Amino acid sequence: MPTPRTLAALLCLMPLSMTVQAQGADAPYAFSNGYPTAQTVQRVYDDVDLNRALQSYRFFYPNVSMMHLWNVNLALGQVPNKVFTLLQGTPKKQVFTANSDTPYAGLMMDLSNGPMVVELPAGPIMSVVNDLNQRWVADLGLPGPDKGQGGKYLFLPPGFDGQVPEGYFVATPTTRRLLLMLRALPKGGDEAAFALMKSVKVYPLDHSADWPAPQWIDQAGKSSDISPVAIESTLEYWRELHQLIDSEPALPEYQNYYGELAALGIVKGKPFAPDARMQRILIEAAQRGNQQMRVQSLADRRDDRLAWPDRRWEWAVLRPENGAFEIDGRVDLEAREKWFYQALIASPAMFRRAPGAGSLYWLGSRDDQGAFLDGSKTYRLKVPQPVPARLFWSVTVYDSQTRSQIQNSQNLAALRSMVELQGASNAGVSELYFGPSAPPGYEKQWIKTEPGKGWFSYFRIYGPEAVAFNGGWKPGDFEEVK
């Protein structure tokens, strides 16, 4: 009888003529003589390409979101550097977590022909610039280096090697095209805020005396959809990503991600022409990737998401250190994906958790029992007064499907301290209501929600004070009212 050692030796010498299968897979990979079967070859390449596409979808979502916004703004009549848009964040505007706390304006800028200057007047302006990679470029006005005193900002195109003059706040984006989101506090009413924004000047660094003043399109009361929802689960998502990759400089730190895209046929300088197989994979990745981001964003399970251990409120932004989601030599990709799935624009001033920050955002998607908020139910939110805001505060309600302000017969999605809630408090506590109908006596402190629709909210504080961060003040949770 052979010994166990002899049996082991004989087994090692046996030819690998049998088919070996991976265990536990729903459609296992199969190999014969060490080589993959034809079915395995097809399955592996499909799986690898789908994995590349899923990773790329989540990583480039903020870039595509910004590219789509650029394209929609062009269609709505904006002209880079010359014709800009005045807006108000009402439910008529479908855009991720926009607010109606202040009037604002969108300014498209293109540095393809050289540096551009943005000249701000003194006044209560809050502004931020992001490029088409949706990366922070600069804060202007109150949160910026001019501190609301006005000043000239110079934006240099990527790779600029010319002489930089003195007397400017200087910033360099990673793309030639930028979006400046301009906001003005309505201290004298919305019309005064619009007038202040229209006094902003935009011109080339080297410009002639006849360079025209900006024109302004008033779209404050008009309906429009500038969110990427219509394309985010379709092949068009990848087409617009290719458009961005093909038209802007490559970003060195994205090299590995560009490599993933190249394997999918998305390459700078080459047409986007996926065959039927690749189209199927890209569409599946867009659909699944979007669903994955929805879970990460609206059903976050990270321990650091909670603003307070005894509340359901979450930090809308998980990384407060900077506007780039960087921490300890890495990028917090989960935090980046959570934010950009539900919001547009990044800025250190928006993220900072310290007194003196421009603003502070908390996300509320669950009631005090941990259930997701339901449009068919009525909820009460108790807000202790005074709210620690040097400027103002608000609560805004968003549709969980569109991540835009809810649509209702009120045409109202926000309760604001400067408007609806002026003087509204009861023994030091304001009671706000959300549901299909208003409780008697609280009609001015109520937002109408729609049965059959989920919703979430942002609690915003502008000019937050120390107790907003140290636990000395906190709002209640949403409580269902039977």
N, C-alpha and C positions, 0 to 999 in steps of 0.2 A: 504494500500500500504506500503511495507517495506521501511524503511528509508535507505539512502545511507550507514549509518554505519552498518545496518543489512545485506545489500547486500554484503558489504565487508567481514563481518564475515562468511557469507555463502560460499562465494568464497574460503576463506581460508580453509574451512572444506571439500571442494570437493576433492574426491580421484584423484590422479594423474594417471588416466587410459588412458589419451590421449597421442598420440605421440607428442613429442616436438622436433622441428628442429631448428638448428642454422640458422640464417639468413645471406644471402649474400654469402654463399660458393657455389662453382660450383658443389660440390657433398657433400651436408650438412651431418653433423653428426646427427643421429636420435636416440632417446631414448624412451623407453616405460616403464612406472612405475619406472622411474629413472634409468633403466638399458639400456645399449647400445644394439642396434640391432646387429645381426651378421655382417651385412655389415659395420656398424660403427666400430665395433671392428677391422675388417681387415683394414679399411681405416685409423683409428687412428694410429695403429701400423706401417703401411706403412709411414704415414706422420711423425711420431716421428722418425723413423729410418732414413728417408731421411733427416730430419732436422739435426740429429746427424751427418750423413755422410757429409752433406754440410759444416757444421762447422768444422768438422775434416779435410776435404779435404783442406780447405783454411789454417787452422792452421799448418798442417803438410807438406804443400807443400815444404818449404825449406829443411825439413829433407829428404823427398823422393828425391828431386832434388840431394841432396848430396849423398844419398845411391846409386842412379842410376849412378852418376859419378864414385863412387868407383867401382861398378860392371863393368862399361865399361872400366875403366882403367885396371882392372885385365885382361879383355878379350884382351886388346891391348898389354899386355906383361909386365906391371909393376908388381914388387914384393915389397910388403911393406918392408921398411927399407933398401932395397938392390938395386933394379933396378928402375930407375926413367926415366922421359920422357922430352926431349927438344922439345919445341913447338914454333910456331909463329902464331899469331892470324890473319890468312888470311881468305878470304871467303871459303876456303876449310875446315875450322874448324867450324862445327856447334855447337856453344856453346853460351849461353846467353850473349849478349852485350860484347863479347870479343873485345879487341883492338889489333891493329898491331903496336902500338907505340913503344913497346919494345919487344925483345925476352923474352920468359919466360919458366919456367919448372914446371912440376907437380911432387911432391914428396909425395907418400903415406907412412904414418907412422902408426905402430901398437904398442901400449904399453902393449899388453896382457902379455908379458914376463918381463915387468919392464920398468923403465924410459929410455928415449932415449935422446941423445944429438945431437943438430945441431950446428956445428961450422962454423961460417961465417968468410970469410976473410974481410979485409978492402976494401972498394970500393963502387961504386954507385949501391948498391943492394937495391931493394924495395921488401919486402916480407911480407906475411901475412899467418897466420895459422887459419883455421877453423876446428871444429870437425864435426862429422857426423850429429849432430843436426843443422849444419850450424850456429853455434854460434862462435863468435870471441874468439880466444884463445890468440894470440899474434901478434904484429907487429915486424918485424925484419929488420935490415939494416937501411936505411935512416929514415924511419918513426918510427923505434923502439928505444929502450933505448940505443943501441950501437951507434946510429946516424951515421952509415956508417963507423965506426971505427973498426968493426969486434967484435966478441965475441962469447961466448958459451951460448947456450940456452938449458935449461933442461926442458923436458916435463915429468910430473909425471902422472901416470894413476889415474883415479878417485878412491878416497878412500885410496890413498897411505899414509902409516903411518910410513915409514922408515926414516932414517936419511937423511937430505938434505944437501949436501956438499956446501961449499962456493965457490964463483968464477963463479957463473952461473946466468943468467937471468932465473927465474923460472916461469913456467906456468902450470896450471892444467886444462885440458879440461873436458867436461861432458861425453865424450865417450872415449873408448880405441883407436879408430881409428881416424886419423887426415889426413887432406890434407894441405900440405904446397905449396902455390903458390909463386914461386920464380921468380923475374924479375930483370934484370940488364939494366941500361941505356946504350945504344949503343954508348958511347962516342968515342970508337975506332972502330966502326962498329959492325955488328951483331956477327961476329966470335969472336971478343974480349969479347963481352958480354956473349956468350956461354962458352967461356973458363973460365971466372970469375965464372959463375954459377957452372961449373963442378968442381971447386976447393972447393965447399962446402962439408963438411964432415958430415956424419950421422953415429952414432954408439950407442950401448947401454951404459948406465952409467957404468955398470959392464961388460966390454968386454975384451976378450983375445987379445993378441998381434997380432993374425992372423985374426982378424976381417977384412973382405975384404972391399976395397974401393968401393963406389957406382959405379954401371954400369949405362950408360946413353943410352937410345934408342932415336935416332934422328927421330922424326916425324914431323919436321918443315915444310916439303913440302908435306906431305901426307894428304889425305882427311880422315875425321872421324867425326862422330856425337856423341858427348858426352852430348848432351842436353837431358832432359826428355820428349821432345815433342812426341816421338813415344809411350810413355806409359801413358802420363798424362791424357788421357781421356778414359782409359781402366781399366779393372780389374787388370792388372799388376801393376798399381799404388798402389793398396791396398796390393798386394802380397809383393811388395818391402817395403812398410811401415811395414808390419808384420815382414819381415826379419830384419829390423832395430830394432824394438821394442823387438824382441826375442833375439837379439844378443848383445845388449848394456845395460848398467845399466839404471834403471829407474831414471828419473830426478824428484826430489820431487815437484818442482813447476809445473810440468805437470800432477799432480795427477787427476785433474778434466778431463783433456783431455784424459788421459788413461781410465778413467771411461766411457767416450763417446765411445771410441774404443771398450772397453770390451762389451758394449751393442750391438755392431755390429759384435762381434765374433773375434775381433783382440786382443788377450791376450797373454802376455809373457808366454812361457812354454806350450802353446797349439797350435795345428796345425791350419792353416788357411784353413777352409773348408766350405765356405759359400754355403748354399743350393740355389736352383734356384731363390727363391724369393729374398734372400739377394744379390745374384749376380746382379739381375736386379736393385735393389736399389743402390748398390755401383757403378755400371756403370753409372746410371743416375746421381748420385751425382758427379762423376768425370767429366762428360760432362758439367753439369750445373755449377759446381763449377769452372771449368776452364774458362767458358764463363764469369762468374761473376768477376773473377780475371782479365780477359782481359779488361773488362769495367773499373774496378777500376784503373788499371795500365795505360791504354792508353787513357781513357776518364775521367781522374780525375776531380772532381768538387770542391775540397776543396779550400777555399780561400787562404790558405798558400802555395799552390803549386807553385804560380808564383814567379819567381826570381825578376821581376820588374813589377810594375803595368802597364807600357806601352809596354810590350813585351809579346809574347806568350811562351817564354822559361819557363820551369818548373824546379824546383829542382828534380833531379832524386831520391834523398833521402829526405823524408819529415822530418826526425828527425836527426838533426845534433849533438845532445848532446853526444851520445855514439854509440857504435856498437851494442847495444841491443834493440834499439827502445823504451827505457824506458823514461818516463816523468811523474813527479808529482805522483809517486807511482803507476803507471800503465804502461802497454805495449800498445803502439800505434799500434793496430793490423792492421788498415788501411794502415799505412805507411809501416809496415812489409810486408803485402801482396803485396803492389804496388812494392816494391823493388825486392822481391824474384821472382815475376812472370817474371821480365824482366832482372834479373841479378843473378850472382853467387858471393858469398863471401861477408861478412860484416866485416867492420873494422872502428874503430873511426877515423883513419887517412884518410879514404876515405870519411867520412861523415862530418868532422869538417868544419865549415864555418868561418875560421879565417886565417890570414896570417901565413905561416909556415906549414899549413896542407900539407899532401903529395900530394893530388890531389883534384880536384873539378869537379863535373859532372852536366851538365844541359841537360835536355831532351827536344827535339823539335819534336813535332808530328803534328803541325798545321802551316799553313801559316799566313801571317799578317792579313788575313780576318777571321781567325778562322776555316778554312776548313782543314780537314785532308790531309796530304801530299799524292800525287797521282803520281805513277810511270810513267804515261803517259804525265805528264806536266813538264815543265821546270821551275826551280826556281833559283833565285839569292839570295845569302847570303852575305851581306856586313859586313866585320870584321874590325873594326878600329884598326890601328896599332900605337904603339906596343901593343900586347896582354900582359896583366900583368902576365906573367909566368916567374918565375926565371929559369925554366928548359925548357919546351917546351909546345906546345898545339896541338890539333888536332880536326877534325870533322869526325865522323864515322857514316856510314849509315847502318841501320838494316832493315831486312824484318819484317814487322809487324806481319806476321803469325808465323815465327820461332823465332823471337827475336834474331836471329843470323845475322852476316854480310850478306849483299845482295849478291846474285850470279849474276855475269854479265860477259860479254866477256872481260872486262878489267882485271878480277881477282883482282879488286881493290875496296875497300869499304871505304877508309879513305884518307883524305887530311891532311898531317902532316907538322908541321913547320920545322922539321929537314930533311924532304925528299922532297915531292912534292912541298912544298910551300917555299922553301928556297929563300929568297929575293923577294917573290911575293907580291908586294904592289903597290898601285896606289894612289898617293897623300895622303898617310896616311891611305888608306883603301884597303884591299884585297877583291876582288870580287870572290866568289866561286859559281860554278854552278852545278846543279843537274837535270838531265833529260835524255830523250832517246838519244839525240845527243848533241855534244859540240858546244857552240857558237864559231864562228871563233875567233881565237886568245886566247882562254881560254882552250885549250885542256889539259893543265897540271894543271888546276884548276877546274877540272870537274869530277864528279862521274856519271857513267851511271846508270840510273834507268830503270825499266822494266814496260811497259804498263800492266795494269791489276793487278798490285801489289802495295799495300800500303807500306810506309816506315816511319821510324822515325830516329832521329839522336841523338847522344851524342856529346856535345861540352865539351872537356876535357881540363883542365888547370893543369899542373903539377908545383908544387911550386907556388901556387897563391899568388898574392900580395894584399894589402889592398883594392885597388880600384875595385877588382873583387867582393867585398862584399858590399861596401858602395854606389854603384851606380855611382861611378866616371868613370867607364868604363862598356860598355855592347855591345854585338853584335846586329846587326839588326835582324829582323825576315826574314823568307823565303818569298820572293816576287815572285809571278808567273810572268813569262816573256811570253807575248803573241807572 
